[in-house]
Amino acid sequence: MQTQERGTLFVFSGPSGVGKGTLNAKLFEEFGEQMAFSVSATTRAPREGEIDGKHYFFISKQEFESRIANNDFLEYAQFAGNCYGTPKSYVMSLLDQGKNVLLEIEVQGAMQVMERMPDCVSIFVLPPSFEELERRLRGRGTETEEKVLKRLETARGELEYAGRYKYRIVNGGDLEAAYQELRSIYLKETNRA
């Protein structure tokens, strides 16, 4: 009897406005039957339309702390008074089922995951320049000047971590070229001999 091949964990980061979500959506469009998104746990209350187990695992602060004590997070952090974390048992279960798991996460969490799972495939999406990133963020027209400046400040810090990732993709405005680069990384890492 043939044993099922274990899936690969992809850790995906990059500053806001760089096109991570669009690239991930294209990857799922093509390879969705082989893949799963990692679902995070949070102590915050569900928002309108959010479904437990699909958007987040909504758990109590007490359960979150218990999971930390039991080492059941690949990474976790506190943000705006709420806790967020990537459940290790959930990710491992998907990988054991042969699914390739995509974890789109900010750099601090990514560093924790890379430390705990050094065989993960880490990918950082870069803008062609900081000026272009600023242009994209402002071009959205969805946020206040204060929020844009905060995102840019965060992006500066995130870009310093790009060198710690196994792969770096520059999304320079030609989305198809950036996707082909991501696609070739995906195929290379999932078709290992």
Secondary structure, DSSP 8 states (H G I E B T S, - for coil): --------EEEEE--TTSSHHHHHHHHHHHHGGGEEE---EESS---TT--BTTTBEE--HHHHHHHHHTT-EEEEEEETTEEEEEEHHHHHHHHHTT-EEEEE--HHHHHHHHHH-TTSEEEEEE-S-HHHHHHHHHHH--S-HHHHHHHHHHHHHHHTTGGGSSEEEE--S-HHHHHHHHHHHHHHHHS--
